[in-house]
Amino acid sequence: MSQPPFRILFAVYPGMTQLDFTGPHQFLSRMPDSETLVASRDGGEVPSERLVFAGTLRLSDVSGCDLLCVPGGLNALDTALDEQFITEIRRLADSARYLTSICTGSLILGAAGLLRGRRAACHWAWRHLLPIFSAIPDEGRVVRDGNVITGGGVTAGIDFALTVLAEIAGAEVAQKLQLGLEYAPAPPFDAGRPETASPTILACYREGIAPLLVKREAQAREAAARLSTNS
C-alpha cells in the first residue's frame, strides 16, 4: 500500500504579508509526493497586503496535516487574538509532525501556546515580543528547535522552505528546486538587516513603526494573558 502524500497546510488570514505565504508556497508546493492546502478561518477569499487569495478551505474542515505553516503580517497579533483561529491552530498542531512559521507568524504560534521554551525566529523589529509567550528569540534566518522550524522576516521564507525541503525530501531535491526557480539572491544593497543597514535608514524605519509597536506589544500581552487563563 502506498503512503499518503505528505500534507502541507498554510493557515492564512486577512492582512497577512503575501510574500510570507507565496514565497514558501512556491517551493513547498513542488515537493514530490506531497499535497499543499491553503485554509483560513472562514474559507473563501482572503485579502492580504494588496492581493486577494480565493478558494481557501475552512480550517475547521481540514482533518490534519504533516506540516503546519503560519505566515506573518503587520496585523499578525490581531489574528493572535482571534480565538477561533487560534483554536484551530492548536487542534492542527496536536497531530502535525512539524510546526512552522514565517516572520511574525511565530507570534501566532506563541499565542497558541506552541513555543514555550522553544527558540524561534521572527522579523527583527518584532522579535522582542517572543518572550511574552515564553519563547526564546533567535536572530537566525531559519531556526529549528525540535519539530518547530521558524523563519525570520518575509524573504527568509524562501530559505526556510529550502531548509524544510532538505529535511523532508532531501538536499538534492531542495537544490534542484532552488536551481529551477533560480534562487540566487544578490541584492543591490546590503540593507536587509539592522546590523548592515545605515544608521539613517534604520532610524527612519524605526520611527515609522514606533506607533504600531506600542499597540502590538499590548496585543501580545493580551494574547499571553488569555493563554495563561486557558492553560
RAHU-V985341 format. One record per backbone hydrogen bond with DSSP energy under -0.5 kcal/mol. NH is the residue of the N-H (numbers start at 1). CO is the residue of the C=O. E is the energy in kcal/mol with one decimal. If there is no record, write none. Layout:
nh={NH | NH}
co={CO | CO}
e={E | E}
This chain:
nh={6 | 8 | 8 | 9 | 10 | 11 | 11 | 12 | 12 | 15 | 16 | 17 | 18 | 20 | 21 | 21 | 22 | 23 | 25 | 26 | 27 | 28 | 29 | 30 | 31 | 34 | 35 | 37 | 37 | 39 | 40 | 44 | 46 | 48 | 49 | 50 | 53 | 56 | 57 | 59 | 61 | 62 | 63 | 66 | 67 | 68 | 69 | 69 | 70 | 71 | 71 | 76 | 78 | 79 | 80 | 81 | 81 | 82 | 83 | 86 | 87 | 88 | 89 | 90 | 91 | 92 | 93 | 94 | 94 | 95 | 95 | 96 | 97 | 98 | 99 | 100 | 100 | 101 | 102 | 103 | 103 | 105 | 106 | 107 | 108 | 109 | 110 | 111 | 112 | 113 | 114 | 117 | 118 | 120 | 126 | 127 | 129 | 130 | 132 | 133 | 134 | 135 | 136 | 137 | 138 | 143 | 145 | 148 | 149 | 149 | 150 | 151 | 152 | 153 | 156 | 157 | 158 | 159 | 160 | 161 | 162 | 163 | 164 | 165 | 166 | 167 | 168 | 169 | 170 | 174 | 175 | 176 | 177 | 178 | 179 | 180 | 181 | 182 | 183 | 184 | 191 | 196 | 197 | 202 | 203 | 204 | 205 | 206 | 207 | 208 | 209 | 210 | 213 | 214 | 215 | 216 | 217 | 218 | 219 | 220 | 221 | 222 | 223 | 224 | 225 | 226 | 227 | 228 | 229 | 230 | 231}
co={33 | 6 | 35 | 67 | 37 | 9 | 69 | 10 | 39 | 47 | 13 | 72 | 16 | 17 | 17 | 18 | 18 | 19 | 21 | 22 | 23 | 24 | 25 | 27 | 28 | 31 | 6 | 8 | 35 | 10 | 57 | 56 | 53 | 51 | 16 | 48 | 46 | 44 | 38 | 40 | 58 | 59 | 61 | 7 | 7 | 98 | 9 | 67 | 100 | 11 | 69 | 73 | 75 | 75 | 76 | 77 | 78 | 79 | 81 | 82 | 83 | 84 | 85 | 86 | 87 | 88 | 89 | 90 | 91 | 91 | 92 | 92 | 66 | 66 | 147 | 68 | 98 | 149 | 70 | 151 | 152 | 102 | 103 | 104 | 104 | 105 | 106 | 107 | 108 | 110 | 109 | 134 | 115 | 136 | 123 | 123 | 126 | 127 | 129 | 130 | 131 | 130 | 118 | 135 | 120 | 150 | 148 | 145 | 99 | 147 | 143 | 101 | 141 | 122 | 153 | 154 | 155 | 155 | 156 | 157 | 158 | 159 | 160 | 161 | 162 | 163 | 164 | 165 | 165 | 170 | 171 | 172 | 173 | 174 | 175 | 176 | 177 | 179 | 178 | 182 | 189 | 193 | 193 | 198 | 199 | 200 | 201 | 202 | 203 | 204 | 205 | 206 | 209 | 210 | 211 | 212 | 213 | 214 | 215 | 216 | 217 | 218 | 219 | 220 | 221 | 222 | 223 | 224 | 225 | 226 | 227}
e={-2.8 | -0.6 | -3.0 | -3.0 | -2.6 | -0.6 | -2.6 | -0.8 | -2.7 | -3.4 | -1.6 | -2.6 | -0.7 | -1.1 | -0.9 | -0.7 | -3.7 | -1.8 | -2.2 | -2.3 | -1.1 | -3.3 | -2.2 | -1.6 | -1.8 | -0.7 | -2.5 | -3.3 | -0.5 | -2.6 | -2.9 | -2.8 | -2.9 | -4.2 | -1.9 | -1.4 | -2.8 | -1.7 | -2.6 | -2.5 | -1.6 | -1.7 | -0.6 | -2.1 | -2.1 | -2.3 | -2.9 | -0.5 | -1.5 | -0.6 | -0.5 | -2.0 | -1.3 | -1.5 | -1.8 | -0.6 | -0.8 | -1.8 | -1.1 | -2.7 | -2.4 | -1.7 | -2.1 | -2.4 | -2.1 | -2.6 | -2.2 | -1.3 | -0.6 | -0.5 | -0.8 | -1.0 | -1.4 | -2.1 | -2.6 | -2.8 | -0.5 | -1.2 | -1.9 | -0.7 | -2.0 | -2.5 | -1.4 | -1.1 | -0.8 | -2.0 | -2.3 | -2.2 | -1.3 | -1.8 | -2.3 | -3.6 | -2.3 | -2.4 | -1.9 | -1.0 | -1.9 | -1.8 | -1.3 | -2.0 | -2.1 | -1.7 | -3.3 | -0.6 | -2.4 | -3.0 | -2.8 | -1.7 | -2.1 | -0.6 | -2.7 | -2.2 | -2.6 | -0.5 | -2.2 | -2.2 | -1.6 | -0.7 | -2.8 | -2.2 | -2.2 | -2.1 | -2.5 | -2.8 | -2.3 | -1.9 | -2.5 | -2.8 | -1.1 | -2.0 | -2.5 | -2.3 | -2.3 | -2.2 | -2.3 | -2.8 | -2.2 | -1.3 | -2.4 | -1.3 | -1.2 | -1.2 | -2.3 | -2.7 | -2.4 | -2.1 | -2.4 | -2.6 | -2.3 | -1.7 | -1.7 | -1.1 | -2.0 | -1.2 | -1.1 | -2.8 | -2.4 | -1.8 | -2.1 | -2.5 | -2.2 | -1.9 | -2.8 | -2.4 | -2.1 | -2.1 | -1.9 | -2.2 | -2.0 | -2.2 | -0.9}
